[in-house]
């Protein structure tokens, strides 16, 4: 189990280092013929998410379970964020202000506050497309093992992912079951 967790953590970091084209919720928002320049850089701008990825082996109901632990915002990077919702909180604002400062800076002719407001409003109105890096990492591991002819490992890895793997954020370390 530990070997599988190590391989998965390594592949998750590889996936975050890749460049992804944007896959927003509002796909028609870009005009035809205008190239999309957003999303051509790796998702690990500060490496905070990538550096936070780790694993633990825990006992749950008498069985060992592999737990991948990473920063709280991994869900937004992986699955995205739908338009609307509760986006007016100070944590949301602070997170997007930090992201704007690191990724964008300011738009020409605007102050940082104006730029940050426009980014927050755009995220609230249009959402953000996720990159599905967790499933991509799992799929890439399986594909690589199949190419190498390690079918037995593939079966064990698929069983591990289906039955003994949990992904948690750092602040939600308590394992809860969805009922």
Secondary structure, 3 states (H helix, E strand, C coil): CHHHHHHHHHHHHHHHHCECCCCCCCHHHCCCCCCCCCCCCECCCCCHHHHHCEEEEEEECCEEEEEEEECCCHHHHHHEECCCCCCCCHHHHHHHHHHHHHHCCCCCCCCHHHHHHHHHHHHHHHCEECCCHHHHHHHHHHHHHHHCCCHHHHHHHHHHHHHCEEEEECCCCCCCCCC
